[in-house]
Amino acid sequence: FTLSFVFEMDTTPESYLDLFPSETIVYLTPDSENVLEDIDPDKVYVLGGLVDESIHKQLTLRRAQEQRLQTARLPIREYMVRAPNPRNYHSETLAINQ
């Protein structure tokens, strides 16, 4: 499984909900049941997240559901190799610096 991206970024004070048709938006959240296996060039992918060090389960999923958006999650549990660590801690939620 390989993902390659070309990043083009513009900033705007407008919401993604105002900029794109809702049927083209896929909200990426670690709590989605849908696994993102392929990138559709006709879709707009929104990274749902928080800029802090805590994990708020279901928060981004609830936000997407309130906005009636499609959701998906990155295939972390399917493809990530867990390295042994002394604290036995493993998270499928990515931090902002990952």
N, C-alpha and C positions, 0 to 999 in steps of 0.2 A: 504494500500500500504506500503510495507516494503522492504527496500533495505538493504542488508547485503554485506559487502565487505571483501575480504581478500587481503591485500596489500602486494605485493612483488615488491620491487623497486630496479632497477639497474640504475646507471647513465652512460651516454655515450655522447661523443661529436657528435655522429651521429644523423641525423634527423630521426624521426619516419617514414618519407617517404622512407628512405633507409633501414629501419629495417623490415618493415611489408608490405605485399601486400596492395595496396590502396583499394582493394575491402573489406578488413577486418577492415579498419579504420572507426570509427564513431567519428566525431569531435563534441564535445559538445559545443554548443553556445546558449545563451539565445534568440537569434533571429531566431532560426530554427522553421519551422512550424511543424516539427515532434516531437511528445512527446515521451520521453523515458519511456516506461512502463515496459519493461523486459530487463534484462541483458543477452546478448548472450555470452556464454563463448568462442565462436569462433571469437568474435570481439575484436578489440583493441580500447579502448575509450581514446580519447585525450581531455584533458580539455583545451578549448580555453579560454584564459584570459590575463589580463594585471595586472601588479603589480603596481597599483597606485590607487588613490581615485576617479578618474573620470570615467564616463560612456561614452564609444564610441560606439554608436549604429551601428549595422551592421558590425563592423570591423572584428570580429571573423567569422561571417557568410561569408563575402566576402573572407576572407583568405581560408576558407574551399572550397568555390565554385571555387576559382582560382586553388586549388589543386585537384579539381574534386573528393571531398570526400563526403561521406554520412554525414548528420548532424542530430542532435537531441538536444532537450533541456530537462532539468530536469522538472518534472511536478509540478513546484512551484505553478502556478496559479490554478491548479486543486486541490491541497491538502493543501496548506498553509493556516492557519487560520490567518487572519489579526487582530492584536491587535490594539485597538484604541490608537492613539497618538495625542498630541496637534497640531503637525505640519501637520497632515494628509498626511504624506509622506510614500510611500510604493514602494519598488523596487523589481522586479523579478530577478534582477541581483545580484548574490552573491559576496560579497567582499572576499578577500583572507583569511580573518580570520573567515569566516563562514563555 
